[in-house]
């Protein structure tokens, strides 16, 4: 059965598109037929995919752009794909009804979050809202610095809200630097950020109930 994995956050700057990019690469590398759907009006994921066309990389997938109000058109795009990775617009307030409907139709919603107090203040009510909608949602700590004094407290707080990926995505330069060429850390096994995104992929794959191809 085809799976929709939605990446969304109640605030901008949490790294949604970076997470989507890496999951697209990893699912494609694992042999799945994967499609990215870009709901961000800025079309950051689509522009990244366009740059990627010149790399001739082994991880091949398609990316399509849609307006969030047309989310149900995903069904027109899904027949030839095993996995749909949906990258939502910054924030969720623009068309909350459509966002809710897409999340309900998803096998898993991944909520990336920073670890400042303002990030936690935004993430908590959104995850609880998803839980009230009976949506399976997990959190991923992004741009994290385990050496910061607030790190442990932030992780404990998130664990009290819901399910959290056990491995954080660290604040590393090479977690983001390859996007200029349409690549992701997942394309670079020797980069420092690669293990973080590999752990996130395994976590998302398990939590979404995706079977191996």
C-alpha positions in Angstrom: 0.0 0.0 0.0 1.3 3.5 -1.0 2.3 5.7 2.0 2.1 9.4 2.5 4.7 10.9 4.9 4.0 14.5 5.6 6.6 16.9 6.9 5.1 19.9 8.7 5.8 22.4 11.4 3.8 25.2 13.0 6.6 27.7 12.4 9.2 28.4 9.7 12.9 27.7 10.0 12.7 24.2 11.5 14.3 22.4 8.6 11.2 20.8 7.0 12.6 20.9 3.5 16.0 19.6 4.6 14.2 16.6 6.2 12.1 16.1 3.1 15.2 16.2 0.8 17.0 13.6 2.8 14.0 11.3 3.1 13.5 11.5 -0.7 17.1 10.5 -1.3 17.1 7.7 1.3 13.8 6.1 0.2 14.9 6.2 -3.5 18.3 4.7 -2.5 16.5 1.9 -0.7 14.7 1.0 -3.9 11.3 2.7 -3.4 9.4 4.6 -6.1 9.2 7.9 -4.4 7.6 11.3 -5.2 8.1 14.6 -3.4 5.1 17.0 -3.3 6.0 20.6 -2.6 3.2 22.6 -0.9 5.4 25.5 -0.1 4.5 28.6 -2.2 8.2 29.4 -2.3 8.8 26.0 -4.0 12.1 25.4 -2.2 11.9 21.7 -2.7 11.0 22.0 -6.4 13.9 24.4 -7.0 16.3 22.0 -5.2 15.0 19.1 -7.4 15.5 21.1 -10.5 19.2 21.7 -9.6 19.5 18.0 -8.8 18.7 17.1 -12.4 22.2 18.1 -13.4 23.9 15.8 -10.9 23.0 12.5 -12.5 22.8 11.1 -9.0 21.8 7.4 -8.5 18.9 8.4 -6.2 16.2 9.3 -8.7 12.8 10.6 -7.8 10.3 13.2 -9.0 9.0 16.3 -7.3 5.7 18.0 -8.1 4.3 21.3 -6.7 0.7 21.7 -5.5 -1.3 24.3 -3.7 -2.3 23.1 -0.3 -6.0 23.6 -1.2 -5.5 21.0 -3.9 -3.9 18.5 -1.6 -6.4 15.8 -2.6 -4.9 15.8 -6.1 -2.1 13.7 -4.6 -4.4 10.8 -5.5 -3.8 11.6 -9.1 0.0 11.3 -8.6 0.3 8.3 -6.5 -0.5 5.2 -8.7 3.1 4.8 -9.8 4.8 5.5 -6.4 5.3 3.6 -3.2 6.1 6.6 -1.0 4.9 10.3 -1.2 6.9 12.8 0.8 4.8 15.9 1.3 6.7 19.1 2.3 4.2 21.6 3.7 4.2 25.4 3.7 5.9 27.3 6.5 3.4 27.4 9.4 0.0 25.7 9.2 -2.5 28.5 9.6 -2.9 29.5 6.0 -5.4 26.7 5.1 -5.7 24.8 8.3 -8.6 22.7 7.1 -6.6 21.4 4.1 -3.6 20.8 6.3 -5.7 18.7 8.8 -7.1 16.7 5.9 -3.7 15.9 4.4 -2.4 15.0 7.9 -5.3 12.6 8.4 -4.6 11.0 5.1 -0.9 10.5 5.9 0.6 7.3 7.3 2.9 9.5 9.4 3.4 13.2 10.1 7.0 14.2 11.0 7.3 17.5 12.9 10.8 18.9 12.9 11.5 21.2 15.8 14.3 23.4 17.0 15.2 23.3 20.7 14.7 26.9 21.8 11.8 27.7 24.1 9.9 29.5 21.3 10.3 26.3 19.2 8.9 24.2 22.0 6.0 26.6 22.6 5.0 26.2 19.0 5.6 22.5 18.6 3.7 21.3 21.7 0.2 22.6 20.8 0.6 21.5 17.2 1.5 17.9 18.1 -1.3 17.8 20.6 -3.7 19.1 17.9 -2.6 16.3 15.6 -3.0 13.7 18.4 -6.6 15.0 19.0 -7.2 14.4 15.2 -6.0 10.8 15.7 -3.0 11.5 13.4 0.2 9.5 14.0 2.8 12.2 14.6 6.4 12.1 15.6 9.0 14.8 16.3 12.5 15.2 15.1 15.0 17.4 16.9 16.8 19.5 14.2 19.8 21.8 14.4 20.5 20.4 17.8 23.6 21.0 19.9 23.8 18.2 22.6 26.4 20.3 24.5 24.0 23.1 25.2 22.7 23.3 28.7 19.0 23.4 27.5 19.4 20.3 25.3 18.5 17.6 27.9 15.6 19.7 29.3 14.3 20.2 25.7 14.5 16.5 24.9 12.7 15.6 28.2 10.0 18.1 27.4 9.4 16.7 23.9 9.3 13.2 25.3 6.5 14.3 27.5 4.5 15.4 24.5 4.8 12.4 22.2 7.2 10.2 20.2 10.6 11.7 19.4 13.2 10.3 17.1 15.9 9.0 19.4 18.7 10.5 17.4 18.9 14.3 16.9 20.0 16.0 13.7 22.9 18.0 14.9 23.8 21.6 14.0 26.4 20.7 11.4 27.4 22.8 8.4 27.3 19.8 6.1 23.7 19.0 7.0 22.7 21.8 4.7 25.6 22.8 2.5 25.0 20.3 -0.4 21.5 21.7 -1.3 23.1 24.3 -3.6 23.9 21.5 -6.0 20.6 19.7 -5.5 22.1 17.2 -3.2 21.5 16.3 0.5 23.6 14.9 3.3 22.1 11.5 2.5 24.0 11.6 -0.8 27.3 12.0 1.0 28.0 8.9 3.2 31.3 10.4 4.4 29.8 13.7 5.6 29.4 14.2 9.4 25.6 14.7 9.1 25.0 11.4 7.2 24.5 9.2 10.4 22.0 11.6 11.8 19.8 11.5 8.7 20.3 7.7 8.3 18.9 7.3 11.9 16.0 9.6 11.0 15.2 7.5 7.9 15.2 4.2 9.8 13.0 5.8 12.5 10.5 7.2 9.9 10.5 4.0 7.9 9.6 2.0 11.0 7.1 4.4 12.4 5.3 4.8 9.1 5.0 1.0 8.7 6.9 0.9 5.4 8.0 -2.6 4.4 11.3 -3.2 2.6 11.1 -3.5 -1.2 
